């Protein structure tokens, strides 16, 4: 009996995991693309969260994507709350699958071939077809697990009469809620806990009202994992976890308060579709009811969560949440926008170093140190992300972010060097060259402050090429003047160093903007550095 129960739960969980991974891989960038278009109100976000969770059978995947998009600034937290509400309703679809297919129909004869065909397809095929094979094998395992669970529950019902557990008294209901919560924590999956309850109900091991109260506890229990995972995570992750906990606790309280009324809904469905379907309807109904009650107050709800979880940590890197590294497209967009924020600070420091007064230069030194630390943290974050060359656009975006970070590193290296202030002060041409660079940086700084508009890549490129041309011309003239005795050799060396210094700054600003500017349009060929006739850098 114990072996059957444990095996059935294990097969069900394995099936859910395989199906989720297969569907996520087959969908490709669907999660990112759909959530990325959430520019409407909370209701649109709710419907998208519900549909995506029902599609991939994983509220965890939807939540992780949402965290990444909030971190990247592509979703407001209010929209993210709408997605979380939708994910909670979408995850109730598992109960419907179990009750209408797994328990009412004998599809094990179809499930075994599905596992076999799916596994062979996963081994022999490639790309999306292989992912769909993995999903099919997982789908078959779900029903094999349910069949094994039913055997275990039938044995359990003959040995233990759980229907005597109290469900009418308030204390008894709280006990059942606690049991449901513990089931979810142990199984690490509310879907598996609900499936176990539905199977027990179908076998007669528990009664209808007991199953309903257990499901309330299981619905609340799913927040425990999210809460533990959020400890030490980024602010967006912790806010998402808090919103998830508050919503599920609220719906649990509502379900307990309105239990007699909601049980009428469950009994009505059970009369036509069976007790398990009645509990699936109960589960969906109280989650939808929670949404209907909270959605008109969603902005206040989001504001409450923001007050409970204030911003903390370094401003430049606070959005680099390790949990989203499992979703490369989301993680890379977060890293790109973090790099843009770093570049904005670096360019501000460049302006102060080149032409600012002494006080501004001292402040710039502090900024450079912060930027250097932020770059190191961003590199560590990107190092945890993996992209396959087969996913061409995603891999190109990954390379673009790496290139941009490399150029920002080199820019900071240049800014850390002592500025050639004496050479700039005593050479009008050099001074004019520096002023030309600052003028060219203005539109770049404007774009970095609000990167929704197209990046001024051509402007930065033309400025860099112009300064490179001046560097070559000035170098020849300075050497000629030194040979003629018109310039002291030490002064000539200082001027040559100043020219190269200005050229390096212009070059690395251009290349960083190039790689950060339009990641969606970048192809693998375009992220390769163009060969430039200078020694300021490559890569």
SULGI-V834257 format. One record per helix or strand of 3 or more residues. SS is the DSSP state (2 for helix, 1 for strand). FROM is the first residue (numbers start at 1). TO is the last residue. If there is no record, write none. Layout:
SS FROM TO
SS FROM TO
This chain:
2 2 27
2 30 36
2 42 56
2 59 72
2 77 90
2 93 102
2 108 124
2 127 159
2 162 164
2 170 187
2 190 203
2 208 229
2 235 257
2 259 273
2 275 295
2 298 308
2 322 326
2 328 355
2 358 383
2 392 416
2 421 426
2 428 449
2 457 483
2 489 517
2 519 521
2 524 527
